[in-house]
Amino acid sequence: MRQFLYSFLFLGFFDTLWNIYISSDYDKMIHKIQGSSMSFEWMSMIWAYSFMAFGLKALVIPRISANSLINDSILFGGIYGLAVFGTYEIFNFSIFKNWSFSLLIKEIIAGCFVCILSTYMAKRMLLRRGMDVSMMKTDREFTRTNAAKVS
C-alpha cells in the first residue's frame, strides 16, 4: 500500500509542478481545439494518477535495486514515462487537429522526468522505512546468496 501511496503522491506532485509551468501553452492549444479554456475534472485526475501509480508500483518499483537506485530509476522510470506519456501525447496528436507537435515533445520528455523522479523518490522512501521490495538482485548479492547456500 505504501508503494502505491508514495507513487501517487510523487507523480501528482511532480506532474502538477510541470503542469503549472506549462499551463499557458496548454491553455492556448486547448482553446484552439475546443474553443474554450481548460477545465479540470478533479475526480478524473485522481483516477488517472491512480492508474499511473499502480503501474509504478507493479511494474517499476520492484525492479529498482537499492544498490543502483539512480541508474535503475532512470532506466525503468524513464521507460515507463516514455510508454505512458508517449502513448497519451501521440494518441492526442493523432486525433486532435491543432495538437502542438512542440508541446508533444516537451510533454513526453517531461513525463519521462516525472516518472524518473517519482520512481526514485518512492523507492528511496520505501528503503528509508526498511521496505525493500526489489525483485532484482545485483550480481554481487546473487553470488553472496548462492555462496551461502553452498557452504
C-alpha positions, 0 to 999 in steps of 0.5 A: 500500500505504501508503494502505491501511496508514495507513487501517487503522491510523487507523480501528482506532485511532480506532474502538477509542478510541470503542469503549472509551468506549462499551463499557458501553452496548454491553455492556448492549444486547448482553446484552439481545439475546443474553443474554450479554456481548460477545465479540470475534472478533479475526480478524473485526475485522481483516477488517472494518477491512480492508474499511473501509480499502480503501474509504478508500483507493479511494474517499476518499483520492484525492479529498482535495486537499492544498490543502483537506485539512480541508474535503475530509476532512470532506466525503468522510470524513464521507460515507463514515462516514455510508454505512458506519456508517449502513448497519451501525447501521440494518441492526442496528436493523432486525433486532435487537429491543432495538437502542438507537435512542440508541446508533444515533445516537451510533454513526453520528455517531461513525463519521462522526468516525472516518472524518473523522479517519482520512481526514485523518490518512492523507492528511496522512501520505501528503503528509508522505512526498511521496505525493500521490495526489489525483485532484482538482485545485483550480481554481487548479492546473487553470488553472496546468496548462492555462496551461502547456500553452498557452504 
